[in-house]
Amino acid sequence: MLVPCALENQITAFNAESVKAKLIVEGANGPTTADADEILNKRGIIAVPDILVNAGGVVVSYFEWVQNLQNFGWDEDQVNDNLRKILVKSYGDVRDIAAESNVSFRIAAYMLALKRLSAATRIRGIYP
């Protein structure tokens, strides 16, 4: 497993062939270039994208907003339980889309994001 956590553009077309890990979990923002992502995918290396791996902070910020609106506070266990449910489901959804559509985890994450955005837009009636 390789977990790039510091800088963007660290896995590139120039070094992607040298990656020996079977799994990459992107802790940094954008550590893998698009060209490298394609190379890794062709080599069968799973790269769990930053937008999925780093989602925890954004989700917890949402939890804080919800609690503030309700003038209510959750204890740490409630926050962690709710966060775990959301992240595990999102990972499973991305994994399933990647397998069903034969695409990388990154493309699957984008597909899921667009699907969710489209559904939210329809539900809210913003666009016909």
N, C-alpha and C positions, 0 to 999 in steps of 0.2 A: 504494500500500500504506500502511495505517495500522497502527502498532504501539504501542498504548497500554501503557505499562510502569510507571506509577507508582501510580495510585490506582484504587480500585474505583468503579463507578457513574459513569464519565465519559462514556459514550455512552448517552444516555437517549432516551425518547420525544420529548423536547423538541428534541434536536439530531440525531437519527438521519436525518432527511430531508436534512440539510445535508452529510452525509458524502459526499465525492466519490470516495473510494477504492473500488476494486473488490474489494480483499482486506483483511481485518483479521486481524492475528495478535496475539492477546491475550497480552502479556507479563506484565501485572499480574494479580492475582487479582480476578476478577469485574469487569472494567472496563465490561462491557456489561450493561445491565438486561434483564430478560426482555421487556419491552415494546419496547425498542430492537432486541433480537435478532429479534423478529417483523417489525419494520419493515424491517430490513436484509435479512432473508431474502426478503420480498416484493419488494424492489428488486433482488434477484439478487446482492447483495453477500455474498461468502463470509466468514464470521467463523470462523477456526480458534480453538476455545475454549481458555481457559486450562488446563483439565485435560489437554489434549493438549500444548499448547505448553510448559507448565511441568513436564512429567513427567520430564524428564532428571535433575533433582536427586533425585527419589524413586527412580528406577531405579538411579542410581549409589550411593545409600545402600544399596539392596538388594545391589548388587555387593559393597560393603564388608562387609556382614553375611555373605554367602556366603564371602568370602575369610577372614574371621575364624573362621568355623566350620571351615574347612579348614586354618587356620593357613598360609595361602598368600597371596602377593601378585601381582597382575597389574600389568604395566607400563601406562603411559599409552595406548599404542597399542591394547592388548587391551581396555581399558576403553572407549575411544572407538569401536573397531570393534563391540563388543557393544552399546553404547548406540545407535549408528547403526542397526544391524540392527533393534533393538526399536522405535525411534522411527519409522523408515521404514515398517516393517510396520504399526504402529499407525495412522499417518497414512493409509496405503493402505486399511486396513480401515475406518476412519471415512469416508473419501472414497467407498468402494464402497457402504457402507450408506446414506450420504446420497443417492447417486444411485439406488440400487435402491428405496429407500423414499420418495424424494422429500421428504426432511426436511432441516433445517439440519444443519451439521456438529456443532453442540452436541447436538442430539437424537440424532444418529447416534453421538456419543461416549458418551452416556448409554446408548443401546441396546447398544453394544458392551460397556460396563462391566457392565451387568446380565447380558448373555449370558455373559461370562467368570465373573462371580460365581456365577451359577447352575450353570455347568459345574463350577467348583471345589467348590461345595457338594455336588453329586451325586457327584463323584469321591471326596471325603473321607467320604461317607456320613453327614454330620452330620444331614441331614434325609431322611426317606423320600421 
